[in-house]
Amino acid sequence: MSIEVVVRLRTDEAAALRARSPDTPALRAVLEAAAELGVALDPADSAAAGSALAGWFVAYVADPDLAQEVVDRLAQCDAVEAAYIKPPAELP
């Protein structure tokens, strides 16, 4: 079962990542950190370009310790506004 790490990027960096043109130092730092941790950032909603959800991305991680390390490391990046582990869904 994968753990979802949810990441909110600043608007300009989110647009650059969706366009696959990481031309800012801040976005390159995020992608380098993700690569070093062995994760990829995927759009949380691929149809959200241009909407309020465009800045949200997700990384799927198998190990809880690695998930926390991803959160801690990405949260230090200037382009990241928020990073957290998505809590498990609960039945009402």
N, C-alpha and C positions, 0 to 999 in steps of 0.2 A: 504494500500500500504506500502510495506516494504522499508526502507532506507538501503542501503548497506554501511557498514563501511568496507573499504578495508585496510588490514594490510599486511605489508611486514616484514617477520621475517628473522633474520640472518640465514645463510645457515645451520649450525649445528642444530639449534633449529627447523627450518622448517623440516629437515629430521627426527628429533626425533618426532615431532608432527605427521607427516605423518605415521611414524612407530608405533604410539600410545605408545611411551615410553618416557614420560616427565621426563627424569632423570637428567636434569640440573636445578640448582636453578633459572636460568634466565627464562627458559621455564615454570617452576612451577609458578613463579610470574605472568607470562602472563595468564596462565590458572586460577589461583586464582582470578586475577582481573576480567577476563571475567565472571567467575562463580558468583562473588559478584555482578556484573552488570546484571546478568541474560541472558547472551548471550553465544553463542558457536561459535568457529572459525572453519569454514569449508574450505577445499581447494577451491580456486577460480576455479581451473581446476583439476578435479580428475585424469585426464590422464597425468598430467604434471610432475609426479615424475621423477626426474633426468633431467628435462629441466630447462630453465631459468625461467619458471613460477612456479617452485616448491615452492618458498618462499612466494607466494601470497595466502592469506586467506581472507575470507569474513565473516562478522557477519551481520545478518539481524535484524534490529531494527524497531519497529513501531513508536516510538516517536522521533521527531527531537531533543528535549533536551537531551534525553538519548543517542541518536547517538553521539552528541557532547561530552557528558560525557565519552562515550566509547573511542572516539578518544583521548581525553585529558588524560584519565587514562592509556590506553595502550601505548601511546607515551612516557610515563615516564618509561616504562619497558626497561631494558637493551637489551633484545632479539629482540625488535621491531625497525626496521630501518625506517619504515614509517607507518603512520595511517592517513586516511582521509575519509571523506564522499564522496562517488561517486556522482558526479553531475547527475541530471536527463538528460536523452537522449533528444536531440532536433532534430526536423526535419530540413533538409537542407533548 
